[in-house]
Every structure is written in C-alpha cells, then in structure tokens.
Amino acid sequence: MKIALVGYGKMGKAIEEIAVSRGHEVVLKISSSNKTDFTKENLAKADVAIEFTNPESAFENLQTCIGADVPTVCGSTGWLDSKTTVEQLVQARNGSFLYASNFSIGVNLFFELNTYLAKLMEPHGEYDVVMEEIHHTAKKDAPSGTAITLAEQILAQLSRKKDWVKETEEKTTDLAIKSVRVDPAPGTHVITYYSDIDDIEIRHTAHNRKGFAFGVVLAAEYIASKKGIFNMKDVLGL
C-alpha cells in the first residue's frame, strides 16, 4: 500500500515507522516546509492518505485529499464543527473516509468499557461523575477529542447529566472535564464515579505513540479498498 502522510511531525514519523514495518511505502510526506507539494497530482500516487495535523488546517487538508479521490484517514481533532461538510463531500464523490478521536486499540476498548460502566451507573443516583485528561503541552485542543468522545458516551447513558463542561461543573447536570497539560505525557484519561461511601474509577494511560500509530495504519489498511464513511468500531469489529 502506498501512503501519503499529511502531517509529518512526531505522530507522522511514528506512523511511518509502523507502516514501513508492515511492508507499506510512504510516497508523500507533507509538513510546514513543503506545502507546495500538497497537490492532487502528488496525492494521486497514493492508495490512502493519512491526515494528522492541527485544528486550523485539518478541514482544508481533508477537502484536498477527498477532492483528489484518495481514501483518507483523519486523526486531527478540534475541527469537528465541519465534519458534516466533509462527510457530505465523501458521499458526493463516492469516496472513503475514516475519522477517530483516538486510534489506539486500548483506547477503543476503553470506550466500550466506559459506555458499559455508564449504563451500569444509570440507576445509582448517589454517584456523581467527573473526568480528567492529561496530555503534553504541545497539544492545542482542550479537552482532548478522546475526552469529548468519552463524555458524549457518558451523556448518552447517564440521564442525570446533560452537558459536558470545561474544568468545573456549575450545575448538577454538568459533566466536568479537567484538562491538564504537562510534559512528558502521551495521554491519560480518567473517569471517576464518586459518592459519600466509595469511588469507582477507570483509567487509560498511553506509554508512547506506538499504539496510536499502529491503529492509524490498521485503519488505513481497512479503508484503502472500500467506499463509505467508517470509524474504529468498523476496523476492530466492535
């Protein structure tokens, strides 16, 4: 499989290492230093594009990749107000697109655990719930995309919570997400249910970027020959 990497920072390089180890070839690497190479002609050399940049450039990058009719995997967060527009473009061009807030296999299993625990906690109103996410200082969005996914899963199951909020709840129906930025910290997410009697806590801690990079390459392998809009549940058969 030939891969175009749109975003060649620490994550892009980790993806490249995993991809090459699995027999794939990276035919295009786009960073801030060679933006003029980011053309439809160059993208056409790839079987799949992997977009991993930042909230400011992700939407435009995705339009370019999908407009070049290249199956596209996106791991950028903070751009989701434009996600519907991107999906409409994919459908209009009969393309292939996969977005995930987190590509780690462990995190996606954690998503399933989070949903199940929230469902179990629904009848037990004596427990309140709070979230914390910890990332490196270079991460621009807060809360993280993973934290927002976890929060939305809880809101879907826990009727006493209506909205997620940053840092501190103002109403009992708020789910507070505390964001911490410290180096080094690849990523930790903690959900705590607490009462006067006891606490119940689930936690996922990443030790490095390899788990995320491996999941991205699996996603690219999955969509390279498919049409449609997918997520990591599809990739992992969850």
Wavefront OBJ file of the C-alpha trace (Angstrom):
o trace
v 0.000 0.000 0.000
v 1.285 3.478 -0.906
v 0.634 6.132 1.748
v 0.537 9.932 1.701
v 1.305 11.418 5.122
v -0.295 14.833 5.526
v 1.440 15.986 8.683
v 4.962 14.811 9.346
v 5.580 15.698 12.968
v 6.190 13.258 15.812
v 2.974 11.389 15.104
v 3.569 11.272 11.359
v 7.017 9.812 11.879
v 5.653 7.202 14.290
v 3.023 6.246 11.676
v 5.729 5.982 9.018
v 7.791 3.628 11.187
v 4.837 1.281 11.753
v 3.714 1.457 8.105
v 7.146 0.587 6.742
v 7.498 -2.279 9.240
v 4.234 -3.697 7.821
v 5.506 -3.563 4.240
v 3.920 -0.292 3.115
v 5.567 2.596 1.276
v 5.256 6.278 2.164
v 5.224 8.116 -1.180
v 4.378 11.622 0.053
v 5.265 13.468 3.269
v 3.719 16.896 3.783
v 4.896 19.252 6.509
v 5.010 23.015 7.003
v 8.230 23.126 4.980
v 6.855 21.671 1.722
v 3.211 22.700 1.470
v 3.607 23.309 -2.270
v 3.947 19.536 -2.733
v 0.424 19.037 -1.359
v -1.289 18.701 -4.733
v -3.881 16.416 -6.266
v -1.233 15.143 -8.664
v 1.033 14.018 -5.826
v -1.871 12.617 -3.805
v -2.854 10.523 -6.832
v 0.345 8.496 -6.319
v -1.037 7.162 -3.009
v -3.560 4.426 -2.233
v -4.542 6.165 1.002
v -3.897 9.496 2.734
v -3.387 9.926 6.468
v -4.143 13.435 7.774
v -2.644 14.218 11.185
v -2.125 17.960 11.579
v -3.952 20.534 13.720
v -7.416 22.073 14.149
v -6.563 25.077 11.973
v -5.553 23.172 8.828
v -7.408 19.839 9.086
v -10.615 20.842 7.294
v -8.836 22.326 4.269
v -6.450 19.357 4.125
v -9.348 16.909 4.154
v -11.097 18.758 1.345
v -7.930 18.436 -0.741
v -7.444 14.724 -0.014
v -11.060 13.775 -0.612
v -11.211 16.034 -3.661
v -8.303 14.016 -5.067
v -10.407 10.848 -4.623
v -7.929 9.286 -2.203
v -9.280 7.206 0.722
v -8.500 9.327 3.778
v -7.858 8.599 7.438
v -8.020 11.593 9.794
v -6.681 11.801 13.339
v -6.727 15.584 13.787
v -9.059 16.889 16.479
v -10.678 20.251 17.113
v -12.269 20.614 13.631
v -15.465 18.615 14.110
v -17.828 21.543 13.528
v -17.007 20.890 9.843
v -17.324 17.098 9.989
v -20.758 17.029 8.360
v -19.433 19.036 5.403
v -16.542 16.606 4.968
v -18.857 13.596 5.096
v -21.149 15.182 2.505
v -18.144 15.655 0.209
v -17.151 11.997 0.710
v -20.663 10.863 -0.198
v -20.840 13.180 -3.219
v -17.587 11.767 -4.607
v -18.318 8.156 -3.592
v -15.140 8.248 -1.532
v -13.781 6.648 1.594
v -13.178 8.388 4.908
v -12.406 7.318 8.458
v -12.178 9.659 11.438
v -11.389 8.708 15.023
v -10.684 10.856 18.048
v -8.236 8.138 19.092
v -6.820 5.222 17.082
v -5.313 3.254 19.956
v -6.769 -0.241 20.224
v -6.597 0.074 24.013
v -8.499 3.368 23.983
v -11.199 1.949 21.719
v -11.662 -0.950 24.126
v -11.737 1.681 26.900
v -14.559 3.420 25.003
v -16.582 0.199 25.194
v -15.839 -0.161 28.920
v -16.808 3.473 29.527
v -20.181 3.033 27.821
v -20.910 -0.157 29.753
v -19.955 1.369 33.109
v -22.125 4.450 32.477
v -25.042 2.154 31.691
v -24.463 0.302 34.974
v -24.320 3.590 36.913
v -27.557 4.995 35.469
v -29.844 3.711 38.296
v -27.410 4.710 41.060
v -28.048 8.418 41.519
v -25.948 8.601 44.674
v -22.851 8.631 42.454
v -21.616 11.749 40.682
v -19.034 11.582 37.876
v -16.030 13.671 36.827
v -13.374 13.320 34.121
v -9.711 14.271 33.825
v -7.425 14.172 30.787
v -3.653 14.734 30.798
v -1.592 15.488 27.677
v 1.701 17.070 26.626
v 1.935 20.859 26.473
v 2.092 20.900 22.648
v -1.494 19.623 22.398
v -3.558 22.586 21.255
v -7.137 21.481 21.924
v -8.622 21.060 25.393
v -10.485 18.965 26.279
v -8.960 16.330 24.032
v -11.011 14.726 21.295
v -10.803 11.454 23.216
v -12.159 13.115 26.362
v -15.079 14.578 24.399
v -15.875 11.140 22.952
v -15.817 9.631 26.456
v -18.040 12.441 27.764
v -20.572 12.013 24.960
v -20.716 8.277 25.690
v -21.485 9.010 29.340
v -24.142 11.596 28.451
v -25.843 9.059 26.184
v -26.229 6.603 29.075
v -26.488 8.770 32.213
v -29.743 10.722 32.172
v -28.798 12.891 35.175
v -26.011 14.502 33.139
v -26.985 16.804 30.253
v -23.843 18.603 29.056
v -20.068 18.388 29.402
v -18.234 21.497 30.539
v -14.603 22.515 30.882
v -12.962 22.266 34.303
v -15.806 22.857 36.820
v -19.467 21.967 36.864
v -21.849 24.836 37.537
v -24.966 22.661 37.658
v -25.522 19.145 38.928
v -26.423 18.171 35.360
v -22.939 19.165 34.133
v -20.151 16.665 33.492
v -16.873 18.430 34.227
v -13.733 17.622 32.222
v -10.473 18.788 33.794
v -7.633 19.246 31.280
v -4.000 19.105 32.421
v -1.029 19.888 30.159
v 2.377 18.651 31.331
v 5.477 17.126 29.719
v 6.073 14.327 29.004
v 2.556 12.937 28.786
v 1.396 10.925 25.713
v -2.126 10.753 27.136
v -4.141 9.745 30.210
v -7.921 9.695 30.582
v -9.641 9.069 33.906
v -13.361 8.717 34.681
v -14.316 8.716 38.361
v -17.736 7.961 39.843
v -17.781 9.120 43.452
v -20.146 9.025 46.415
v -20.010 9.516 50.182
v -19.334 5.780 50.506
v -16.793 4.971 47.790
v -15.295 5.772 44.397
v -15.225 3.778 41.163
v -12.520 4.756 38.679
v -11.457 3.627 35.227
v -8.258 4.889 33.605
v -6.353 4.563 30.367
v -2.710 5.671 30.197
v -0.665 5.657 26.991
v 3.056 5.000 27.441
v 4.077 6.202 23.959
v 2.732 6.956 20.477
v 3.176 3.446 19.092
v -0.337 2.295 19.997
v -1.890 5.282 18.234
v 0.331 4.871 15.162
v -0.431 1.154 14.897
v -4.168 1.844 14.989
v -3.843 4.512 12.282
v -2.068 2.074 9.960
v -4.731 -0.585 10.641
v -7.395 1.982 9.738
v -5.571 2.871 6.506
v -5.321 -0.794 5.571
v -9.047 -1.190 6.287
v -10.353 1.645 4.088
v -7.837 1.517 1.217
v -10.136 -0.616 -0.940
v -13.528 0.422 0.485
v -16.131 3.100 -0.173
v -18.007 4.856 2.601
v -17.632 6.530 5.987
v -16.097 4.451 8.772
v -14.794 4.547 12.330
v -12.575 2.434 14.568
v -15.500 0.256 15.597
v -15.606 -0.942 11.999
v -11.856 -1.577 11.939
v -11.882 -3.547 15.197
v -15.231 -5.284 14.680
v -16.670 -3.877 17.935
l 1 2 3 4 5 6 7 8 9 10 11 12 13 14 15 16 17 18 19 20 21 22 23 24 25 26 27 28 29 30 31 32 33 34 35 36 37 38 39 40 41 42 43 44 45 46 47 48 49 50 51 52 53 54 55 56 57 58 59 60 61 62 63 64 65 66 67 68 69 70 71 72 73 74 75 76 77 78 79 80 81 82 83 84 85 86 87 88 89 90 91 92 93 94 95 96 97 98 99 100 101 102 103 104 105 106 107 108 109 110 111 112 113 114 115 116 117 118 119 120 121 122 123 124 125 126 127 128 129 130 131 132 133 134 135 136 137 138 139 140 141 142 143 144 145 146 147 148 149 150 151 152 153 154 155 156 157 158 159 160 161 162 163 164 165 166 167 168 169 170 171 172 173 174 175 176 177 178 179 180 181 182 183 184 185 186 187 188 189 190 191 192 193 194 195 196 197 198 199 200 201 202 203 204 205 206 207 208 209 210 211 212 213 214 215 216 217 218 219 220 221 222 223 224 225 226 227 228 229 230 231 232 233 234 235 236 237 238
